[in-house]
Amino acid sequence: MTAAPRVAIVGTGRMGAAMAARLCSQGAHVVVHNRTSARAQTVAEETGARMVGSAREAATQAEVVLVSLADDAACEEAYAGPDGIIAGLSAGSVVADTSTVSPRTSRRLADLVGHAGAGMLDAPVSGSVPIVDRGELTVMVGGAADDLERARPVLELLAARIVHLGGPGTGATMKLAVNSVVHALSQALSEALVLAERAGVDRATAYGVFMESVVGAPFVRYKRAAFEKPDETPVAFSLDLVLKDLDLVLDLAAEVGLPMPQAAANRAAAAAAIEAGLGERDMSAIATMLRAGSEVEAPPR
Ligand SMILES: NC(=O)c1ccc[n+]([C@@H]2O[C@H](COP(=O)([O-])OP(=O)(O)OC[C@H]3O[C@@H](n4cnc5c(N)ncnc54)[C@H](OP(=O)(O)O)[C@@H]3O)[C@@H](O)[C@H]2O)c1
């Protein structure tokens, strides 16, 4: 790979936009494509990336194609068809899909990309927008070791840790395991913060103690603004995506025959918040809902 890697980003939502900014700041040549072109246009204007009109065109121009899309359906749509990612791949290029999707979808996409002669990694990430900005993501990789080596120079611009788990789908599997903990932590933090507030402790003081106590995980630290000042803090991870993640976790749990009662309870809380109209709000809006005292019945799964 040349000193300045040629990278395509398909999907300029919150994470894809942050990745474009980070990669451009590190000197990569970046082309971006997004279903809603206005969003890609804004990213191009703000970062110096170049916007192109289709996922195929983006893939044609890159050595490494990073994908950051909402869910399994979005990926299925973006890879397929005459203007899809697969149509633009060449032998030697490698796709690193950072979306959180099911391991089954990851394996199917790996087959399709492999038939096109290119390499495919499921490469979901742990860490949100501020972590991308600092290039400190953790990437969980499934796929062939030589494909990872080709993508590594680009992934290293975004990540502090890259862990190769095994073959196709293993990165996606690990990501679901990690996110079952993230969403449990987020739900527990929401409940505990509002508990402390209701019982008379100031919000900022209580959050500061969480950060300094044994529960002060990186997640608790970087979500401080979102939990303390929810109205002034941009959305980093929507409740719609929390529900998507927990459905994927519970589907995988059912597949392997594992009861996950805590994940099921967290899923019900996210579903109730979405039912109350909070789907596009940040995951920390669960605390806002508890604070307001709203009790909404979760729709059945
Ligand atoms: N946000 C985080 O903190 C975080 C952290 C780790 C992993 N992730 C994962 O990273 C992925 C992206 O997350 P995000 O927060 O950036 O999401 P987001 O801001 O909601 O962006 C979603 C992206 O998916 C695209 N999309 C949705 N449906 C599509 C379809 N049918 N066809 C083509 N494109 C479609 C959207 O395009 P439009 O603009 O056209 O709607 C947008 O580019 C998700 O899988 C998420 O679980 C997120």
The ligand as a Tripos MOL2 file, in Angstrom:
@<TRIPOS>MOLECULE
LIG
   48    52     1     0     0
SMALL
NO_CHARGES

@<TRIPOS>ATOM
      1 N1        -22.5460    5.3640   17.1720 N.am      1 LIG1
      2 C1        -21.7390    4.5870   17.8850 C.2       1 LIG1
      3 O1        -21.3050    4.9690   18.9660 O.2       1 LIG1
      4 C2        -21.3230    3.2250   17.3880 C.ar      1 LIG1
      5 C3        -20.2630    2.5870   18.0340 C.ar      1 LIG1
      6 C4        -19.8350    1.3310   17.5700 C.ar      1 LIG1
      7 C5        -20.4950    0.7290   16.5050 C.ar      1 LIG1
      8 N2        -21.5600    1.3790   15.9100 N.ar      1 LIG1
      9 C6        -22.2150    0.7060   14.7750 C.3       1 LIG1
     10 O2        -21.7700    1.3890   13.5950 O.3       1 LIG1
     11 C7        -22.8380    1.4190   12.6230 C.3       1 LIG1
     12 C8        -23.1640    2.8780   12.2600 C.3       1 LIG1
     13 O3        -23.6000    3.5350   13.4440 O.3       1 LIG1
     14 P1        -23.9200    5.1180   13.4580 P.3       1 LIG1
     15 O4        -24.0940    5.4820   14.8910 O.co2     1 LIG1
     16 O5        -22.9650    5.8390   12.6000 O.co2     1 LIG1
     17 O6        -25.3780    5.0920   12.7730 O.3       1 LIG1
     18 P2        -26.1820    6.2930   12.0820 P.3       1 LIG1
     19 O7        -25.6030    7.6090   12.4410 O.co2     1 LIG1
     20 O8        -27.6120    6.0180   12.3730 O.co2     1 LIG1
     21 O9        -25.8980    6.0230   10.5160 O.3       1 LIG1
     22 C9        -26.4530    4.9160    9.8700 C.3       1 LIG1
     23 C10       -25.9180    4.8290    8.4410 C.3       1 LIG1
     24 O10       -26.5360    3.7010    7.7960 O.3       1 LIG1
     25 C11       -27.1160    4.1620    6.5620 C.3       1 LIG1
     26 N3        -28.2540    3.3250    6.1920 N.ar      1 LIG1
     27 C12       -29.2980    2.9610    6.9760 C.ar      1 LIG1
     28 N4        -30.1440    2.1700    6.2770 N.ar      1 LIG1
     29 C13       -29.6060    2.0370    5.0280 C.ar      1 LIG1
     30 C14       -29.9880    1.3340    3.8650 C.ar      1 LIG1
     31 N5        -31.1060    0.5820    3.8240 N.pl3     1 LIG1
     32 N6        -29.1940    1.4170    2.7560 N.ar      1 LIG1
     33 C15       -28.0570    2.1550    2.7780 C.ar      1 LIG1
     34 N7        -27.6420    2.8550    3.8640 N.ar      1 LIG1
     35 C16       -28.4080    2.7950    4.9750 C.ar      1 LIG1
     36 C17       -27.4850    5.6050    6.8370 C.3       1 LIG1
     37 O11       -27.7010    6.2720    5.6220 O.3       1 LIG1
     38 P3        -28.7060    7.5570    5.5510 P.3       1 LIG1
     39 O12       -27.8820    8.7380    5.9920 O.co2     1 LIG1
     40 O13       -29.1010    7.5910    4.1350 O.co2     1 LIG1
     41 O14       -29.8570    7.2670    6.4950 O.co2     1 LIG1
     42 C18       -26.2330    6.0520    7.5900 C.3       1 LIG1
     43 O15       -25.1660    6.2650    6.6990 O.3       1 LIG1
     44 C19       -24.0250    0.6780   13.2750 C.3       1 LIG1
     45 O16       -24.0030   -0.6730   12.8620 O.3       1 LIG1
     46 C20       -23.7360    0.8020   14.7660 C.3       1 LIG1
     47 O17       -24.3520   -0.2350   15.5120 O.3       1 LIG1
     48 C21       -21.9810    2.6200   16.3210 C.ar      1 LIG1
@<TRIPOS>BOND
     1     1     2 1
     2     2     3 2
     3     2     4 1
     4     4     5 ar
     5     4    48 ar
     6     5     6 ar
     7     6     7 ar
     8     7     8 ar
     9     8     9 1
    10     8    48 ar
    11     9    10 1
    12     9    46 1
    13    10    11 1
    14    11    12 1
    15    11    44 1
    16    12    13 1
    17    13    14 1
    18    14    15 2
    19    14    16 1
    20    14    17 1
    21    17    18 1
    22    18    19 2
    23    18    20 1
    24    18    21 1
    25    21    22 1
    26    22    23 1
    27    23    24 1
    28    23    42 1
    29    24    25 1
    30    25    26 1
    31    25    36 1
    32    26    27 ar
    33    26    35 ar
    34    27    28 ar
    35    28    29 ar
    36    29    30 ar
    37    29    35 ar
    38    30    31 1
    39    30    32 ar
    40    32    33 ar
    41    33    34 ar
    42    34    35 ar
    43    36    37 1
    44    36    42 1
    45    37    38 1
    46    38    39 2
    47    38    40 1
    48    38    41 1
    49    42    43 1
    50    44    45 1
    51    44    46 1
    52    46    47 1
@<TRIPOS>SUBSTRUCTURE
     1 LIG1         1 GROUP 0 **** ****
